[in-house]
Amino acid sequence: MSSTNCIEQQGIIEEVENGIARVMINSFSACSSCHSKESCGSNDIQQKEIVVKVPENQFKAGDMVMVSLNQSLGYRAVLLAYLLPFFVMLFLLLLLTQMGLSETFVGLMCLLFVAIYFFILYLFRNRHKKTFQFTLKKVH
């Protein structure tokens, strides 16, 4: 897999146990590279933990690693988490509005749809964990 087809982020392994590595990465918002980040106060850096299956004895706590995910999986994640529910909700909004239903009812139905959609996504979380696999490379 070439690095041009991957989304990569540098991190540090916090713990390795039973072939599972817990990697901490710093996630920067788009504002972190802006020249006026100090004045607007929206400098946003979050630490995130990623769990990755690793071969035994190849990684240890404290190792600097590059966490990568195939770019097509990143696009699929965006589709599932943002685009699909947005477009279906938009379709539902237009359809129910055209049917002459009240705005309150239409709004509640759209919110109900989003809740049901994410609950179904949650039910399939183990299947998605198998699909969305991160890989690690040591950084020297």
Disulfide bonds with the S-S distance in Angstrom:
none
